[in-house]
């Protein structure tokens, strides 16, 4: 009954955990979607100005007036504008840069540059936002924006905002608040999982620690990609190329802990073949990363042109993961695999939407990906917790079965297997200077009790005998039932004598004279290996104690019913 109540309580706690996880996932996804830049808003443009008109493009035939948005093809382009100010507060510019090298000049002096002479990027620059501090403007000033597009495709220069530095800064943060909140939440989530991993390691739960560690690193890596792929870090970072490098590295490597997580929640596929299944996918990701970095550094190849390879690997990984989870579910019918399949489907849908948005140039792919990742990350933690729960239950069952294998169920003493195991261990691991005692005991008259009073009474007398022996010796050593009516006691590193051992047993038998259905009588014999002896021969002790016991048994009168 207690086991049923405990199982019901565990199920109740499990349902509450599921509800909390669903609530967190829903709130995080809704919060992310609402706070994202899915819909471009200009809620702060009342404090900023849009420089749409008054621009001039410098060309071979002189200057010509243009307006924004302005399309730029491959090659260098120079746009100029006349600014006027009253010198009240420091001013700043902000505009979105469509992967072009940019330099900004004010009155002929370069005050901002991006993507100029950067080797790490290769020929393709990342998309970013340009935050240009103009300082305090008094009177009339000439502003020049020089752009150089190295890729053969049309570039667009959209809105250029100007206003007080604080207003422009707040405007940039507001447009990226979704990414910032998402990143802070997910980093806290990931580092919390690493903390749980450490606790599991300290408590010896290595299997659970592996699962939570893989889930944590997946969340941290994918969140690093989301954060570095957004404009917010690229705008304010001193070394934008480092952010760009971190973005591509985390993007190409975050599937690795996810694949390892899938392995950790079940058995390895293709057993006996270390180069099959998920393992070969991990090798493929590592090779893809190293190869692309080599082509970038040595040959200056455009990383954007190699994205197709990584996207293909991810598609193969999704198919492989689904196949693997279906295989595990058919084999074990574990609930967490079904949950993972549903989560994989949700992530797959959002990633497909993100890829479609990326290739259609809608610039909202990050929102789809962030939402899918938020839901999937929560699913990973749920699956790890569920798998850990199942693992703990299995370990508890194995421990119980292991204990039963060395337990005499009727008396609660150790059985013969435990006796032989402990004798072998003591023979191998006995410390020098340690004395060892072995006491053999046999209950007198058990056959007579069974024949005349019944086997039920005989079983009760065996339990009484075990209780008597344990009360006599449990504080000195271990008690075993090694046969039908035979018992043994192993004592080591105890300063006792044979007289003391006999007195303790006789005292307990005397206390139980009037408690059982029949008179309790035990024959016993003791043997000792002294502390001065170099080694202990447990079999010799066994024979000696057994000989003395049978000698004592021959002297005992036949017992009768009271």
C-alpha positions as CSV (number, residue, x, y, z in Angstrom):
1,X,0.0,0.0,0.0
2,X,2.9,2.4,0.9
3,X,4.5,1.6,-2.5
4,X,1.2,2.4,-4.3
5,X,0.8,5.7,-2.4
6,X,4.4,6.6,-3.1
7,X,3.9,5.9,-6.8
8,X,0.7,8.0,-6.9
9,X,2.5,10.9,-5.2
10,X,5.4,10.6,-7.7
11,X,2.9,10.7,-10.6
12,X,1.2,13.7,-9.0
13,X,4.5,15.6,-8.7
14,X,5.3,14.5,-12.3
15,X,2.0,16.0,-13.6
16,X,2.7,19.3,-11.8
17,X,6.2,19.4,-13.4
18,X,4.6,18.8,-16.8
19,X,2.2,21.7,-16.2
20,X,4.9,24.0,-15.1
21,X,7.1,23.2,-18.1
22,X,4.2,23.7,-20.5
23,X,3.4,27.0,-18.9
24,X,7.0,28.2,-19.0
25,X,7.3,27.1,-22.7
26,X,4.1,28.9,-23.7
27,X,5.0,32.1,-21.8
28,X,8.5,32.1,-23.2
29,X,7.3,31.6,-26.8
30,X,4.5,34.2,-26.5
31,X,6.8,36.7,-24.9
32,X,9.5,36.0,-27.5
33,X,7.0,36.5,-30.4
34,X,5.5,39.7,-29.0
35,X,8.9,41.2,-28.1
36,X,10.5,40.2,-31.4
37,X,11.2,42.4,-34.3
38,X,8.7,40.4,-36.4
39,X,6.8,43.6,-37.0
40,X,9.1,46.6,-37.5
41,X,7.9,49.4,-35.3
42,X,8.9,53.1,-35.2
43,X,7.5,53.9,-31.8
44,X,10.4,56.1,-31.0
45,X,10.6,57.9,-34.3
46,X,8.8,60.9,-32.7
47,X,12.1,61.7,-31.1
48,X,14.2,60.8,-34.1
49,X,14.4,62.2,-37.6
50,X,14.4,60.2,-40.9
51,X,17.0,61.4,-43.4
52,X,15.1,60.3,-46.5
53,X,15.7,63.2,-48.9
54,X,18.5,65.6,-49.6
55,X,21.0,62.9,-50.5
56,X,23.5,63.2,-53.4
57,X,25.3,60.3,-55.0
58,X,28.8,61.1,-56.4
59,X,29.4,59.6,-59.9
60,X,31.6,60.1,-62.9
61,X,29.3,62.9,-64.2
62,X,29.1,64.7,-60.8
63,X,26.5,64.6,-58.1
64,X,22.9,63.5,-58.6
65,X,20.1,63.8,-56.0
66,X,18.7,60.5,-54.7
67,X,16.3,59.5,-51.9
68,X,16.1,56.6,-49.6
69,X,15.7,53.6,-49.8
70,X,18.6,53.5,-52.2
71,X,19.8,50.4,-54.1
72,X,23.5,49.8,-54.4
73,X,25.2,47.4,-56.8
74,X,28.7,45.9,-56.7
75,X,31.4,48.5,-56.3
76,X,31.9,51.7,-54.3
77,X,29.2,54.3,-53.7
78,X,29.4,57.7,-52.0
79,X,26.4,59.4,-50.6
80,X,26.5,62.9,-49.1
81,X,24.1,65.0,-47.1
82,X,24.1,68.4,-45.4
83,X,23.4,68.4,-41.7
84,X,22.5,71.4,-39.6
85,X,22.4,71.5,-35.8
86,X,21.9,73.8,-32.9
87,X,24.6,72.3,-30.6
88,X,22.3,71.3,-27.7
89,X,23.0,67.6,-27.2
90,X,25.3,65.0,-28.9
91,X,23.8,63.5,-32.0
92,X,24.0,60.0,-33.5
93,X,23.1,58.2,-36.7
94,X,21.7,54.7,-37.1
95,X,21.1,52.7,-40.3
96,X,20.9,49.1,-41.2
97,X,23.9,47.8,-43.2
98,X,23.1,45.2,-45.8
99,X,26.6,43.4,-45.7
100,X,28.7,46.3,-47.1
101,X,31.9,47.9,-46.0
102,X,31.0,51.3,-44.8
103,X,32.9,54.5,-43.8
104,X,31.3,57.6,-42.5
105,X,33.0,61.0,-42.8
106,X,31.9,64.3,-41.1
107,X,33.5,67.4,-42.7
108,X,36.1,65.2,-44.3
109,X,37.1,63.3,-41.2
110,X,36.4,59.6,-40.8
111,X,34.3,59.1,-37.7
112,X,33.2,55.5,-38.3
113,X,34.2,52.4,-40.3
114,X,32.9,48.9,-40.7
115,X,34.2,46.0,-42.7
116,X,37.3,47.7,-44.0
117,X,40.4,45.5,-44.3
118,X,38.9,42.7,-42.2
119,X,40.5,39.3,-43.1
120,X,38.4,37.2,-40.8
121,X,35.2,37.8,-42.7
122,X,36.4,36.9,-46.1
123,X,34.7,38.6,-49.1
124,X,31.2,38.6,-47.5
125,X,30.5,40.9,-44.6
126,X,27.7,40.1,-42.1
127,X,24.6,42.1,-41.9
128,X,24.7,44.7,-39.1
129,X,23.5,48.0,-37.9
130,X,25.7,51.1,-37.9
131,X,25.6,53.3,-34.8
132,X,27.6,56.5,-35.6
133,X,28.3,59.1,-33.0
134,X,28.3,62.6,-34.6
135,X,29.0,64.7,-31.5
136,X,27.5,68.1,-30.9
137,X,26.5,69.7,-34.2
138,X,26.6,73.5,-34.6
139,X,25.8,75.1,-37.9
140,X,26.2,73.3,-41.2
141,X,28.2,70.1,-41.7
142,X,28.8,67.7,-44.6
143,X,28.1,64.1,-44.0
144,X,29.4,61.4,-46.4
145,X,28.7,57.7,-46.3
146,X,31.0,55.6,-48.5
147,X,29.9,52.0,-49.2
148,X,31.8,49.2,-50.9
149,X,29.9,46.1,-51.9
150,X,32.1,43.1,-52.8
151,X,29.3,40.7,-53.7
152,X,27.6,40.8,-57.0
153,X,24.0,41.4,-55.8
154,X,21.8,44.4,-55.2
155,X,22.2,46.1,-51.8
156,X,19.6,48.4,-50.2
157,X,20.3,51.3,-47.9
158,X,17.0,51.8,-46.0
159,X,16.1,54.4,-43.4
160,X,18.7,56.5,-41.8
161,X,17.7,57.8,-38.3
162,X,19.3,60.8,-36.6
163,X,18.7,62.2,-33.2
164,X,20.1,62.5,-29.7
165,X,22.6,59.7,-28.8
166,X,20.4,58.5,-25.9
167,X,17.3,58.4,-28.1
168,X,19.1,56.5,-30.9
169,X,20.6,54.1,-28.4
170,X,17.2,53.5,-26.8
171,X,15.7,53.0,-30.2
172,X,18.3,50.3,-31.1
173,X,17.7,48.4,-27.8
174,X,13.9,48.6,-28.3
175,X,14.2,47.0,-31.7
176,X,16.3,44.2,-30.3
177,X,14.6,43.7,-26.9
178,X,13.2,40.3,-28.0
179,X,16.7,38.9,-28.6
180,X,18.1,40.4,-25.4
181,X,15.3,39.0,-23.2
182,X,15.5,35.7,-25.0
183,X,19.3,35.4,-24.6
184,X,19.2,36.4,-20.9
185,X,16.5,33.8,-20.2
186,X,18.2,31.0,-22.1
187,X,21.6,31.7,-20.7
188,X,20.2,31.5,-17.1
189,X,18.4,28.3,-18.2
190,X,21.6,26.8,-19.6
191,X,23.8,27.7,-16.7
192,X,21.2,26.4,-14.3
193,X,21.3,23.0,-16.1
194,X,25.1,23.0,-15.7
195,X,24.6,23.6,-12.0
196,X,22.2,20.6,-11.9
197,X,24.9,18.6,-13.8
198,X,27.4,19.4,-11.1
199,X,25.0,18.4,-8.4
200,X,24.3,15.1,-10.1
201,X,28.0,14.4,-10.5
202,X,28.6,15.1,-6.7
203,X,25.8,12.7,-5.9
204,X,27.2,10.0,-8.2
205,X,24.4,10.2,-10.8
206,X,26.7,10.1,-13.8
207,X,24.1,9.0,-16.4
208,X,21.8,11.9,-15.4
209,X,24.7,14.3,-15.4
210,X,25.6,13.4,-19.0
211,X,22.0,14.1,-20.2
212,X,21.7,17.4,-18.5
213,X,25.3,18.4,-19.6
214,X,24.5,17.8,-23.2
215,X,21.2,19.7,-22.9
216,X,22.9,22.6,-21.2
217,X,25.6,22.9,-23.9
218,X,23.0,22.7,-26.7
219,X,21.1,25.6,-25.1
220,X,24.2,27.7,-24.5
221,X,25.6,27.1,-28.0
222,X,22.3,27.7,-29.8
223,X,21.7,30.8,-27.7
224,X,25.2,32.1,-28.5
225,X,24.3,31.8,-32.2
226,X,21.0,33.6,-31.7
227,X,22.7,36.4,-29.8
228,X,25.7,36.8,-32.2
229,X,23.4,36.5,-35.3
230,X,21.3,39.5,-34.1
231,X,22.3,43.1,-34.7
232,X,22.6,44.1,-31.1
233,X,26.1,42.8,-30.5
234,X,27.4,43.7,-33.9
235,X,26.3,47.3,-33.4
236,X,28.2,47.9,-30.2
237,X,31.0,45.4,-30.3
238,X,34.5,46.8,-30.8
239,X,35.6,43.8,-32.9
240,X,32.6,42.9,-35.0
241,X,34.6,40.2,-36.9
242,X,34.9,38.3,-33.6
243,X,31.1,38.3,-33.2
244,X,30.7,37.2,-36.8
245,X,33.2,34.3,-36.3
246,X,31.4,33.3,-33.0
247,X,28.1,33.3,-34.9
248,X,29.2,30.9,-37.6
249,X,31.1,28.7,-35.2
250,X,28.2,28.3,-32.8
251,X,25.8,27.7,-35.7
252,X,27.9,24.9,-37.2
253,X,28.6,23.2,-33.8
254,X,25.4,23.4,-31.8
255,X,24.0,20.2,-33.3
256,X,26.9,18.2,-31.7
257,X,25.6,18.3,-28.1
258,X,22.1,17.7,-29.4
259,X,23.2,14.5,-31.1
260,X,25.1,13.4,-28.0
261,X,22.0,14.1,-25.9
262,X,20.0,11.7,-28.2
263,X,22.5,9.0,-27.6
264,X,22.6,9.6,-23.8
265,X,18.8,9.1,-23.4
266,X,18.9,5.6,-24.9
267,X,21.3,3.0,-26.2
268,X,23.8,3.6,-29.0
269,X,22.5,2.8,-32.4
270,X,24.4,0.3,-34.5
271,X,26.0,-1.4,-31.6
272,X,29.5,-2.6,-32.2
273,X,30.1,-0.1,-35.0
274,X,31.8,3.1,-33.7
275,X,31.5,4.7,-37.1
276,X,27.8,4.3,-37.6
277,X,24.6,6.2,-36.9
278,X,24.8,9.4,-34.9
279,X,28.5,9.1,-34.4
280,X,29.3,9.6,-38.1
281,X,27.0,12.7,-38.1
282,X,29.2,14.2,-35.4
283,X,32.3,13.5,-37.5
284,X,30.6,15.2,-40.4
285,X,29.8,18.3,-38.4
286,X,33.4,18.6,-37.1
287,X,34.8,18.0,-40.6
288,X,32.4,20.6,-42.1
289,X,33.4,23.2,-39.5
290,X,37.2,22.6,-39.9
291,X,36.9,22.5,-43.7
292,X,35.0,25.8,-43.9
293,X,37.3,27.6,-41.5
294,X,40.3,26.3,-43.6
295,X,38.7,27.6,-46.8
296,X,37.9,30.9,-45.2
297,X,41.4,31.5,-43.8
298,X,43.5,30.1,-46.7
299,X,41.4,30.8,-49.7
300,X,39.1,33.6,-48.4
301,X,36.0,31.7,-49.4
302,X,32.7,33.3,-48.6
303,X,31.1,31.5,-45.5
304,X,27.6,32.5,-46.7
305,X,28.1,30.6,-49.9
306,X,28.9,27.4,-47.8
307,X,25.8,27.6,-45.6
308,X,24.0,25.1,-47.9
309,X,26.3,22.4,-46.7
310,X,25.5,23.1,-43.0
311,X,21.8,23.3,-43.8
312,X,22.0,19.9,-45.6
313,X,23.7,18.3,-42.6
314,X,21.0,19.7,-40.3
315,X,18.3,18.2,-42.5
316,X,20.0,14.9,-42.4
317,X,20.3,15.2,-38.6
318,X,16.6,15.8,-38.2
319,X,15.8,12.7,-40.3
320,X,18.3,10.6,-38.4
321,X,17.1,11.9,-35.0
322,X,13.5,11.1,-35.9
323,X,14.4,7.6,-37.1
324,X,16.5,7.0,-33.9
325,X,13.7,8.2,-31.6
326,X,11.1,6.1,-33.4
327,X,13.5,3.1,-33.0
328,X,13.9,3.8,-29.3
329,X,10.2,4.2,-28.8
330,X,9.4,0.9,-30.5
331,X,12.1,-0.8,-28.4
332,X,11.3,0.7,-24.9
333,X,7.9,2.5,-25.3
334,X,9.4,5.2,-23.1
335,X,7.2,8.3,-22.8
336,X,10.1,10.7,-23.1
337,X,10.9,9.5,-26.7
338,X,7.3,10.3,-27.8
339,X,7.7,13.7,-26.2
340,X,11.0,14.2,-28.0
341,X,9.4,13.2,-31.3
342,X,6.7,15.8,-30.8
343,X,9.3,18.4,-29.9
344,X,11.4,17.5,-32.9
345,X,8.3,18.0,-35.1
346,X,7.7,21.5,-33.6
347,X,11.4,22.5,-34.0
348,X,11.4,21.1,-37.6
349,X,8.3,23.3,-38.5
350,X,9.8,26.4,-37.0
351,X,13.2,25.8,-38.6
352,X,11.6,25.2,-42.0
353,X,9.7,28.6,-41.6
354,X,13.0,30.2,-40.6
355,X,14.9,28.7,-43.6
356,X,12.1,29.8,-46.0
357,X,12.2,33.3,-44.5
358,X,16.0,33.4,-44.8
359,X,16.1,32.4,-48.5
360,X,13.1,34.7,-49.3
361,X,15.0,37.6,-47.7
362,X,12.1,38.5,-45.4
363,X,14.6,39.2,-42.5
364,X,12.4,37.6,-39.8
365,X,13.9,34.1,-39.8
366,X,15.4,34.7,-36.3
367,X,12.0,35.0,-34.7
368,X,10.9,31.6,-36.1
369,X,14.1,30.0,-35.0
370,X,14.1,31.6,-31.5
371,X,10.5,30.5,-30.9
372,X,11.2,26.9,-32.0
373,X,14.4,26.8,-29.9
374,X,12.7,28.0,-26.8
375,X,10.1,25.3,-27.1
376,X,12.6,22.6,-28.0
377,X,15.0,23.6,-25.2
378,X,12.2,23.2,-22.6
379,X,11.4,19.8,-24.2
380,X,15.1,18.7,-23.9
381,X,15.0,19.5,-20.1
382,X,11.7,17.6,-19.7
383,X,13.1,14.6,-21.6
384,X,16.3,14.6,-19.5
385,X,14.3,14.8,-16.3
386,X,11.9,12.0,-17.4
387,X,14.8,9.8,-18.6
388,X,16.6,10.5,-15.3
389,X,13.4,9.5,-13.4
390,X,13.2,6.2,-15.3
391,X,16.9,5.6,-14.8
392,X,16.6,6.2,-11.0
393,X,13.6,3.8,-10.8
394,X,15.6,1.2,-12.8
395,X,18.7,1.6,-10.5
396,X,16.4,1.4,-7.4
397,X,14.9,-1.9,-8.8
398,X,18.4,-3.3,-9.5
399,X,19.6,-2.3,-6.1
400,X,16.6,-4.0,-4.5
401,X,17.1,-7.1,-6.6
402,X,20.8,-7.1,-5.7
403,X,20.0,-6.9,-2.0
404,X,17.4,-9.7,-2.3
405,X,20.1,-11.9,-3.9
406,X,22.0,-11.8,-0.6
407,X,19.1,-11.8,1.8
408,X,17.2,-14.6,3.5
409,X,13.7,-13.5,3.1
410,X,12.2,-15.4,6.1
411,X,14.6,-14.3,8.8
412,X,16.0,-11.0,7.3
413,X,19.6,-12.3,7.8
414,X,22.2,-12.7,5.1
415,X,21.9,-15.9,3.0
416,X,24.6,-18.4,2.1
417,X,25.6,-16.4,-1.0
418,X,26.2,-13.3,1.2
419,X,28.1,-15.6,3.7
420,X,30.4,-17.0,1.0
421,X,30.9,-13.5,-0.5
422,X,31.9,-11.9,2.8
423,X,34.2,-14.8,3.7
424,X,36.0,-14.4,0.3
425,X,36.3,-10.6,0.8
426,X,37.6,-10.9,4.3
427,X,40.2,-13.4,3.2
428,X,41.5,-11.0,0.6
429,X,41.0,-7.7,2.4
430,X,41.8,-8.5,6.0
431,X,44.0,-5.8,7.5
432,X,47.2,-6.8,9.3
433,X,46.7,-7.1,13.0
434,X,43.0,-7.7,12.7
435,X,41.4,-10.7,14.5
436,X,38.6,-12.7,12.9
437,X,36.0,-14.8,14.7
438,X,33.6,-17.3,13.1
439,X,30.6,-18.6,15.0
440,X,28.5,-21.6,13.6
441,X,25.1,-22.2,15.1
442,X,22.4,-24.9,14.6
443,X,18.9,-25.0,16.0
444,X,18.2,-28.2,17.9
445,X,15.1,-30.2,17.4
446,X,13.7,-28.5,14.2
447,X,12.7,-31.8,12.6
448,X,10.8,-32.8,15.8
449,X,9.0,-29.5,15.8
450,X,8.1,-29.8,12.2
451,X,6.9,-33.3,12.5
452,X,4.9,-32.8,15.8
453,X,3.9,-29.2,15.8
454,X,3.8,-28.3,12.1
455,X,6.0,-26.5,9.6
456,X,4.4,-23.2,10.5
457,X,5.6,-23.5,14.1
458,X,9.0,-24.6,12.7
459,X,9.2,-21.4,10.6
460,X,8.3,-19.3,13.7
461,X,11.1,-21.0,15.7
462,X,13.6,-20.3,12.9
463,X,12.6,-16.6,13.0
464,X,13.0,-16.7,16.8
465,X,16.4,-18.3,16.5
466,X,17.5,-15.6,14.0
467,X,16.2,-12.9,16.3
468,X,18.1,-14.4,19.3
469,X,21.3,-14.6,17.3
470,X,21.0,-11.1,16.0
471,X,20.4,-9.7,19.5
472,X,23.4,-11.5,20.7
473,X,25.8,-10.5,18.0
474,X,24.4,-7.8,15.7
475,X,26.6,-5.1,17.4
476,X,29.7,-7.3,16.8
477,X,29.3,-8.7,13.3
478,X,27.1,-10.0,10.5
479,X,24.6,-12.8,10.9
480,X,23.7,-15.3,8.1
481,X,21.3,-18.2,7.7
482,X,23.3,-20.6,5.6
483,X,21.0,-23.6,5.6
484,X,17.7,-24.9,6.8
485,X,18.4,-24.5,10.5
486,X,22.1,-23.5,10.3
487,X,23.3,-20.0,11.1
488,X,26.7,-18.3,11.0
489,X,28.2,-15.1,12.5
490,X,31.4,-13.4,11.2
491,X,33.2,-11.0,13.5
492,X,36.4,-9.2,12.8
493,X,38.6,-6.7,14.5
494,X,36.8,-7.4,17.8
495,X,38.4,-7.8,21.2
496,X,36.3,-10.7,22.4
497,X,36.8,-14.2,23.8
498,X,35.0,-17.5,23.3
499,X,33.6,-17.2,26.8
500,X,32.1,-13.8,26.0
501,X,30.5,-15.0,22.8
502,X,29.0,-18.0,24.6
503,X,27.7,-15.9,27.5
504,X,26.0,-13.4,25.1
505,X,24.2,-16.2,23.3
506,X,23.1,-18.1,26.4
507,X,21.8,-14.8,27.9
508,X,19.6,-14.2,24.9
509,X,18.3,-17.8,24.7
510,X,17.4,-17.5,28.4
511,X,15.4,-14.3,27.7
512,X,13.4,-16.1,25.0
513,X,12.6,-19.2,27.0
514,X,8.9,-18.3,27.5
515,X,8.3,-16.3,24.2
516,X,8.1,-19.1,21.6
517,X,5.7,-21.9,20.9
518,X,8.4,-24.4,21.7
519,X,11.7,-24.4,23.6
520,X,14.5,-22.7,21.7
521,X,17.9,-24.5,21.8
522,X,21.0,-23.6,19.8
523,X,24.2,-25.6,19.4
524,X,27.2,-23.4,18.6
525,X,30.9,-23.5,18.0
526,X,33.5,-20.8,17.7
527,X,36.9,-20.5,15.9
528,X,39.3,-17.6,15.8
529,X,42.2,-16.3,13.7
530,X,44.3,-14.2,16.0
531,X,45.6,-10.7,15.2
532,X,49.2,-12.0,15.3
533,X,48.6,-14.4,12.3
534,X,49.7,-13.1,8.9
535,X,46.8,-14.5,6.9
536,X,43.4,-15.9,7.6
537,X,42.0,-19.2,6.1
538,X,38.3,-18.8,6.3
539,X,37.6,-22.4,5.2
540,X,39.8,-23.7,8.1
541,X,37.9,-21.5,10.5
542,X,34.6,-22.7,9.1
543,X,35.6,-26.4,9.6
544,X,36.8,-25.7,13.1
545,X,33.7,-23.8,14.2
546,X,31.5,-26.4,12.5
547,X,33.3,-29.3,14.3
548,X,32.8,-27.6,17.7
549,X,29.1,-26.9,16.9
550,X,28.4,-30.6,16.1
551,X,30.2,-31.6,19.3
552,X,28.0,-29.2,21.3
553,X,24.9,-30.5,19.4
554,X,25.6,-34.1,20.4
555,X,25.6,-33.0,24.1
556,X,22.2,-31.3,23.8
557,X,19.1,-33.2,25.0
558,X,16.1,-33.7,22.7
559,X,13.6,-30.8,22.9
560,X,10.0,-31.3,23.5
561,X,6.7,-29.3,23.4
562,X,5.8,-27.2,26.5
